[in-house]
């Protein structure tokens, strides 16, 4: 991008019983009035991966078609029905009813997930392939969203320290779909989407998803413009082979909003619409161009080969003028600003070979896999000038952006990995998962402003995984698991390597977990988990030699999570849960980040519950509550974000066979609250009461 920008699934396997009455014409040897008995024929049928708010299966955790009930990991799934019923349009909105998961502010220009005390902008995936550039993702072409909690090194490679978020895209199939959706709402919200697809012939199906949005915000000067188009083709040359081809063009243009500053250790209470900085000088634009191809083939001997390739080109630019300090007793606040430009090209290829076999009465599903990838990134930053501490009650000064770069780097990362996993069924009551992955992560980092920071580093790391599952009855699974992952010194965004840290081992995350999952009924699932997540190899200043650095085991999060999804009655659907997190900095890392502090944006208690009740076949109502206890903005524990509870509501009306109407209201009681933060002085205020009216037409 030029400097001129500174001015502008697979379904679960379930038996399907087909009762077939056969009247066979008798041969001359049979009596004419002879009628054969009814014959019961059982065929292998396919059920969807989700139904309503309930999910049945996933491939993301084990890379096999495994029931969620038998997956030895805490996995939450945001289904397509939930996305629709809650009028979800962003990743943060998608997971707000998922226990144990919140979103940080991300400086107002990107998704930033907080899972089990770990904040990440890079642990995002699309159909199991890395999608790690910092931007806001839409859900217009997404079927469901999977949140996998705990270290995920074997399945996803580096990162995934607290967990990962995997979007499963809408895929072309032979069932026709023709929908147009439109919504309008508070703060001049306007959005239009289309989803059209079906059979092109007996072997080829096509689908295309489109979205366009033009919205504003309750915050002064904040707006959003986005457009996306995503076509897919599914080709089945035979019943054993499937090829899926996909593409996407997505553009997101918005104002970078970094919220409000603090005062005396709490968010500064003032007019919630006030923009602290300069909205006109804070544009953010991201353009994503992507191509994907997946090939699956089942062999006659039961082997299954899957190969995925994805290329994505990311063009990301953002500029911001924001509060850079607390509001003083004199009523002034310091401001700062910069522009930042990132270009990245990702190319990844994954190959999985599934080998089912038996040793005596023991069944095995062996997965042999490889991943190869290259990521090339360019990044530069220019700091603003002409900003000084200013009174908060007056219009803020205009910043000046020059051409002198404060940061200018290039990074090339080459990834090669091999992994082996065995999913073992000893008896109907006992199962196990065991495996290991080895990653070779090569980083070539060039600092164009300081050659001393440039370097080449190769990390070779093992990511083991082991789990034991006990099934006292068919519908209950009790599991214990151990998993591990690593984060290279290059960091989430491959730009953190320096002369000071490149010689140190990667950070290491270890997750230990026990849990129980119970399908209480075919349409109701319950789960609970206890976990401990340890973060090791944290780079800190050596307390004995302050001019040197050392590695310490620096963070621990212990917690519990409970989740429910499905139906309480034929008309009453529910989802939500409760999460408890006890986080601690176990070794002092700086003079501000001391042992005993809690980790950033990790509330001890979060609770959510969403209900939909259908009064009859045409009318339905929705009601939900989201709450969390207080939390700290940063690991330094200086600024506290107060806890809150918020109520949401919805109404649904089926006007005709083809037309569905929906009203969603956020923050029904108009509660004042603060959602999250990026640091102590970039804190996001929650929206006042807001409404969206949607219409979906099926033709």
N, C-alpha and C positions, 0 to 999 in steps of 0.2 A: 504494500500500500504506500502511496506517495505521501510526501509531507503536506500536500494540500488538504489532507483530511483534518488538519488542525483547525480548519475553518468550517468544517461540517459533521410358531409354537407346535410345539407338538402336543397332541392330546393324550390323556391318560388311557390306558388300555383297560376296558371293562367288558365283560361278557354281555352280549345282547341276545336274549332268548327270543327266538322266532318260532311261534307255533304254526306249523304248516300242515293243513289237512290235505292228504293226497288221495285222490280217487283215480286209481289206475285201471285203464281198460283191461279186462281180463283176457288172457290168451284163450284159445280154444280149449285148453286143458283146464281152465278155471270156470266155475259156475258164473253165469251172467249176473246173478244178483249178489255176488260176493263183494263186500265192502271192506277194504283194508282198515286196520286200526290207525288212529291218529298218530303221527310220528312227530316227536319233538326234535327240532334241529337247532343246535346252538352254534352261532357264528361269532367270530371275533369282531365286535363292534368298536366304535370309537366314540368317546364322549369328549366334550370340550374340556380344555385345561381349567376353565373357570365357569361358574354359573352364579349369577347374581353377585353377591359380595364374597362368595366362597371360592377358594382356589383348591384344585385337586392335585395337580402335578406340576413339576418343573424339571428342566434339564440343567439349569444353571449351576446348582451346587455340586452335583455328582457327575454331570455330563452324560447321564443316562436318563431314560424316561422313568422317573421315580415319583411315587406318591409323596406329596408333602408330608403326610402323616409318618412316612418311613424315612424322611430325610433328617439326618442327625445334625441339624443346625437350625437356629432360629431364622425363619424366612417369613417375611410378610409380603403379601401380594396385593397391589392396588388394581382391582379388576376394571374391565371396561365399563361395567355397570356403575361402579363407584365413581369413575371419572365422569360419566354422564350425569349421575344423580347429584353430584356435588359441583357440577359446572367447573371442573378442574381445567386450568389452562396453563399451569406451570408446575415445575417439579416441587417447589415448596408447598404449593396447594395440594399436590398429590399425596404427600406423606404426612400431612398435618394430623391425620387420625391414626398414624402408625406409632405404636408405643416404642419409646426409646430412641426416636429419630427426630431431630429438629434441623433447621437450616440457619446458618449464620448469614450476616448481611452480604458478604462477598463484595464489599466496597460499592455496592449498587450496580455492578456490571457483570455478575456471574453467579452461577449456582455454587453453593458451599455447604455441603452436608456435614452434620455433626452426628456421628453414630458412636455410641459407647465412649464418649469423651474425646473422640478424635475428629478434628476438623479437616476436611479435604475438598479441594476443588478438582481433583483428578480422578477420583474413583467412580467414574461414570462409564457405562458401557451401553452399546446398542447391539442387541442380539448376541451378547457374549463377547463382543469385540470392543476394544478400548476406544473411548470417545472423550478425551481428557482435556481439551482446550477449555479455557475459562469463558463460558458464555451462558446465556439463559436458554434452556431447552424448552421447546413446546411439546404438546402431546397430541397434536392434530393427526399424526400418522402412527400413533402408538396404541397397541391393543391392551397392554397391561404393563405394570411396573413392578419389578421384583426387588425387594430390599433384603439382602443377605447380610446378616450381622455376625461380627467376629472376624478374625483374620481369615483371608481367602486366598492365600498364596498359591495353593495347588491348582485351583480352578482358573484364577485370573492373573497369576504372576505378581510382580512387585506392586506395592500399594495395598489397598484394601485393608488398612490397618484396623479400623473399627468396623468396617463393613463396606459393601459396594452397593450401588444402585444400577440395576440392569433394566433398560427399556426393551420390551419385546414389540417389534414393529408389526403393523397390519400387513398381512400377506395376501396376495391374490389367491382366490380359490374358485371353485365352480358354483358356489352359491351366490346368486345375484345380490348385489347391494347397491342401492341408489338413494343417497340421502344428501339433503342440503340443510345445513343448520345456520341459523342467524341468531345473534344475541345483541341486546342493547342494555345499557344500565347506567348506574351512577358514574359521575365524573366523565361524561361523554364517551362511555365505553361503546364500541361498535366492532363486531366481529362476524365474519362470514366464513363457513367451512363447507367442503363437499367431500363425499366419499362415494366413489362410483366404481363398480367392478363386477366381474363375472366371467363366464366362459367365453373365450374367443373361438375355440373349437374343442374337440374331444381331448386334446393333449395340451392346450395352452389356455391359461386364464390370465386376465389382466386386472389391474386395480390402480386407481389414482386418487390421491388425497391432496387437497388444496386448502390453504388458509390465508386470510388477509385480516388484519386487525389495525384499528386506529383508535387509540384510547388515551385518556388523560388520567390524572390522579388527584387525590385530595391534597397533594403537596404542590405548592406553587411552582409553575413552570415545568412540571414533570409530565412527560408524554411517552407514548410507545407506538411505534409503527413496525409491523412485521408482516412478511409474506413468505409462504412456503409452498412447494410443490414436490410431491414424492410419488413417482410411478413405480409399480412392481409388476413383474411377470413371473408366473409359475409354470414350469414346463414339466410334464410327466410323459417322457417317451415310452415308459413301460410302468408296470405296477411296482417295480423294484427301484426305480430311479426318479428322483425329483431334483429339479434345478430351479433356484429362485434368484432372479436378477432384480436389483433395486437401484434407485438413484434418488438424490435429493438436492434441491436448491433451496436454501433457507437464508433469509436476511432479517436481522433484528436491529432496529434503530431506535434508541431510547435516550432519555436523559439519565446520567449517572447521579443517583440520589444517595448520599451517605448520611442522611438523617440529621440528628441533632447532637450537640455536645453534652457534656456532663457538668454538674456543679456540686461540689461537696460530696462526691462519691455516689451520686445518683443522676439519672437522666435529667437534663434541664427542662423544667416544665414551663412551656410558653405556648404560643399559638402553634398548634400541630401542623398547620399548613406552611409554616415558615421554612424557607430553603436557606440553610446556612452555607453560603458560598455564592455561586453564580450559575443558575440553571442554564442560561444561554451559552455559557462557556464549558458545559459539561456533557457533550455528546458522547454516545457509545454506539458503535456499529460493528456487527459481526456478520460475515457472510460465510456460509458453509456450502461447499460443493462436494458431494460424496457419491461413490459408486460401490456396489456390493454384489457378491456372487456367492451362493451356497449350493453345493452339490452333495446330495445324499444318495447312497446306493446300498441296497440290501442284497447280500449274496445268498445263494441257495443253502449254504451251510450255516446260515444264521449270523454271519459276520455283517457288520454295518460300518461303512466308511462315510465320514462327513468331512468336507473341506470347505472352509470359509475364507474369503478374501475381501478386504475392505480398504479402499483408498479414500482419503478425505483431505481436502484442502481448506484450511481455515485462514480467514483474513479478519483479524480482530484489532480494532482501534478504540481507545477510549481516552477521554480528557475529563478532568474534574477539578473543580475549585470547591474546597470543603473546609470544615472546622478542624483545626489542627491543635486544639488544646481545650481545656475546660473554660467555662464562663467564669471570669474573675469576680471578686467582690466589687470591683469598679464597674462591672457590667460590660466588659469587653471580651472578645474571643479572638484568638489567633487563627489566621487562615493560611492555607497552602494550596498548591495546585501543581499538576503535571499532566503531560500527555504521554500515552504509552501505546506502542504499536507491536503486535505479534503476528508473524506469519508462520504457519506450521503445516507440514505435509506428513500425514500418517499413512503408512502402508503396512498392513498386517495380514498374515496368512496362518490359519490354524487347521490342523488335520487331526481328527480323532478316529481311531479304529476300535470298534467295540467287538470284543471276542467273547461270546457266551460259551461256557463249557461246564462239564461236571467232573468231579473227582469222587467217585462213589455216589453217595447221596447228597453231597455238598455241591451247591450251584454257585457259579462264578460269573460275574460280568466284568471282564477285564478291559480297561480302557488304556490304550497306548496312544500318546499324543505328542505333537510337536507344535511349536509356535515360532514364527520368524517375523521380525518387524524392523522397520526403520522409521525414525521420527527426526525430521529436520526442522529446526526452529530458528527464527531470527527475531530479536527483540531489541527495541531501543526505548529510551525514556528521555524526556526534556522537562526540566522543572520550570515552574512559573516564577515570575518575579513581580515586584510592585505590590505585594500584599503585606499588610502589617496588622497588628491587633486593632480591632475596630469595635465600636459600640454595637451591641446586638440589636438595638432598636432602630438602627438606621440602615439604609441601603448599603450593600457592601461594594467595595471598590472593584474595578475591572482588573483582571490579571493580565500580565504580559508574557507571551510565550515566544521565546527566541528560537535559535537553531542549535544551541550548544547542548550536546547530549550528555546526560549524567550517567547513562547506562547504555551499552551497545554490545551485544553479544550474539554469537552463533553457536548452536548446539546440534550435534548429530549423535543420535543414540541408535545403536544396533542391538537388537534383542534376539537371542536364540534360546529356546527352551525345549526340554523334553520331560515328559511326565508319564507316570505309571500309576494306575489306581485299580484296585480289585474290590468289587462290591460282592460280598460273600453271604450266602444264605445257608447256614449250617442246618437249621431245622425251621419249621414254620414260626418258632418262637425266638430264634436267635439269628441276628444278622451282624455284619461288620463291614466297615469301610476302612481301607488302609491304602496309603499311597504316598508318593513323594514326587516333587518337581525340582529340577535343577534349571536355574536361569543363568545365562551369561549375559550380563548387562554392560555394554561398552559405551562409555560417554566420551565424546570428543568435544571439549568446551573451549571456545575462543572468546576471550575478553578483549575487545578492540580498543578499549581505553586503558587497560592495564595488562600488559602481556604476562606479568608475573602470576596473574590469576588463571591463565590458560592452562589446560592440561588434558591428559587422556587417562581415564580410569577404567579398569575392568573389574567388575564385581561378579563373582561366581557364588551363588547362594542356593542352598537347599531349603525347600518349603515342604515339610512333612505334614501329614494329616492322618489321624486315626480315630475311629469311633466304633462303639459297640452299642447295638440296639437290642433291647429285649421287648418282646411282644407277648404280654400275658394273655391277651385276646386279640383277635384280628383288628379291631378298631382302635387299639391303644399301642403306642410305641413309647418306651422309656429309653433314653440314650445318654451316653457320656462321650464327650469328644475332646480332641486336642488338635489345634491347628496353629500354623505359624506363617508369617509373611515378613517382608522386609521393605524398607523405603530407602533408595539410594541417596547419597549426599546431594545429588542433583535436584532432589525434591520433587514435589508434585508436578511442577511445571518445567522441570529440566533446566532451570536457570540459577540454581543455588550453589553450584560448585565454585570453589575458590581455592586459593593457595593454602588457606588456613584449615580447610576441612577435607580436601580431596584424598588425603592419606588415611582417613579413618574408615572403619567398617560401616556398612549401612546400619540404619536403625532397625531394630528387630521388635516385632510384636507377637506375643504368644497369647492365645485365647484358650481357656479351659471352660468347659460348659457341660452342664447336665440339664436335661429337660424331659418333658412329657408332652405328648400330643395325643389328642383324643377326638375322634369323629363321633361325637355323642349321638348324632343322627346322620343320615346321608346328606342332610342339608345344613348341618351345624358342626363347626370345628372349634375346638378349644386347644390352647397350648400354653405352656409355662416353661421358663428357663431361668437357671441361675448361672452366672458366669463370672469369670475373673479375667481381665485383659491387662497384661503387663507390657509396658513400653521400655525397651532396653537400648543401650548404646546411644544415649542422649549426649550430645556434645556440649560440654560446659567448660568454664574456666577452671583450671586446676587450683584448688584453694591453697595448695602449698607453694606452687610456682605460678603466680598470677599472669606471667607472660606466656604461659603454655595452656593448651586445652587438654581435656581428658574426657573419657566416656564413662557415663554412670547409668545405672538402672533407675530411670527417673520418674516413672508414672505408673499408677495402678488404679484401675477402675473395677469395682465389684458391684454387681447389680442383679436385679430380678426383673423379669418381663412376663406379663400375662396378656393373652390376646384371645378375642372371640370374633368369629365371622360366620355369617350364614343367616338362618331363619329361626326365630322362636316359634312362630306359627306360620301358616300359609300366607298370611297377609303382613306379618311383622318381620322385617329384615334388620339386622344389627351388625355393627363392626366397631372395633375399638379395643382399648385395653389400658393397662397401667404399667408404668416402668419406674423402678427405683434404681438410682445410680449413686454409689458412694465413691467419689473420685478423690485422688490425693497425689500431689507432687511429692515423691518419696525422697528426693535428694535436691538440695538447693541448686538452682541452675544459674541464677544471676542474683544481684543484690535485691531485685524486686520479686523474682520468682523463687520463693523460699519453700523449703520442705514443710509439708503440712497444708499448703495451699490446695484449693480445689482447681480442677482443670476448667478451662474457659468454656462457657456456655453449656455447662452440664448440670441441669437442674436435678436435684435429688428426687423430685416427684414429678411425673407427668401423667395425665389422665385424659382419655378421650372416649367418647361414645357417640356414635351416629345411629339414628333410628329412621327407618322408613316404614310407614304404615299405610297400606292400600285400603281405603275405605270401601271401594268396590272396584270394578274393572276399569273405571274411567278416572277416579279421583284418588290421589295419594298425598300424604304429608310427610315431611322430613323434619327432624329436630336433632341437633347435635350440640355437644359441649366439648370445649378444649380447655385444659387448664395445665398450668405448670407452677412449680414453686420458684422462688427467686434463684438467680444464678449470677455469676460474675462475667463481666465482659471479656476479661483477659486472665491469664494464669497468675498475674500479679495480684488479683483479688482486690483492686482499689475501687472499682466502680461496680455497683450492684444493680442489676435489672430486677425490679420488683416482680413478684409472681402475679398471675392473673387467671381469670376464668372468662371464657367468651362463649356466647350462645349463637348458633347458626340455625337457620330454618329454611324449608323449601316447600313448595306446593307443586303438584303434578296433575295435569289434566290431558286426557286423550280426547281431543276434540273430534277426531274422526279416525278412520282406519289408517289414513295417511299422515295425519298431523298431530304432533305431540307438543304441548305447551308446558313451560316450566318456569317457575320463579324461585330464585335463590336469594336469600338475605344473609349477609355476613354481619356479625356483631349486632345481633338483634336488639340488645339492650343498650347499644351505643356506649360501650365501656371504653374508658381511656386506659391504654396500656402500651407497653413497649415490647415489640416482638423479639428482636435480636440485636446484634451489634457486629461491627468489624473490629473495633477497638474501644478504648475508654471514651472516645469523643466522636464516634460515628455510630449512633444508636438509632435504630429504626422504630418510629412510632407506629402503633397499629392503626389500621383504617377505622374511621367512624362507621356507623351503620351504612351499608352499601347494598344495592340490589341489582340483580341481573335478570332480565326476562329473555328466555330462549324459546325458539321455535324450531322444530325438526320436521321436515317434510320428506316422506318416503314415496318414491314414485316408481 
